[in-house]
Amino acid sequence: MAIEIEQFMCRSDNFGVLVHDTKSGETAIIDAPEEAPILKAIERTGWRPTQLWITHHHADHVEANLGLKQRFGLTITGPKAEAAKIPGIDRQVVEGDTLTLGTERVEVIETPGHTAGHISLYMPGAGIAFTADTLFALGCGRLFECKPPVMFESMKKLAALPLETVVYCGHEYTLSNARFALTIDPTNSALKERVREIEKLREDDKPTLPTTIGAELSTNPFLRFHDKAIRRNLGMEDATDEAVFTEIRKRKDLF
């Protein structure tokens, strides 16, 4: 495959990601949580970055923007709706815009909810999506700037990607998400098996990401609002999908 990924930890639970196109030699950084781990990953791989793609304005995703830009002369791209809050931004993008990394096309998907201007990035040729703090493994982002219906629509967009799409998220929240998911979907055998795998990975201090759209559709309660067993468990058999999603998000906030 022409695309290689280097995933690594930043801060306490952020994921840093380098995306490398082997044909052109070009490299992009996905978000900038912390400069030192990113520099170590660049040194480890030998991939010199030329682009920095920002998904949203939160400090734990933009902290190293200016330092990296000064060091590497990066072009920083981020959501137009949050441009005023993104240090060093050069290019502002909206839904339907495309980026390029060497020969690879990258589609911008607006996925507000966690923040009002959050974007996700999808590489159809490589079958990879970067969803940051919208879609997590077995979870979704906390709603800081939007109401549940906004996040509901964003999650539906991501759920419509091909099942085999490999998904990189912004944080290592999976074990906590897994324990919550069992309270919503306790009879799901695929979920119970996945939780066992996640517990083993974390015991061994290994990352639980990436995931796939297919895995999330079968186990992530935030994408399973239509499931009859979940609806029975919540006492919401006749509710709308949006109402079920909203109740699940409310319960996660209190978990």
Helices and strands as residue ranges (DSSP letters): E 3-10, E 14-21, E 27-30, H 35-45, E 51-53, H 59-62, H 65-72, E 75-79, G 80-85, E 91-93, E 98-101, E 104-110, E 119-123, E 128-132, E 135-136, E 139-140, H 148-159, E 166-169, H 174-184, H 189-203, E 211-212, H 213-219, G 221-223, H 228-234, H 241-254
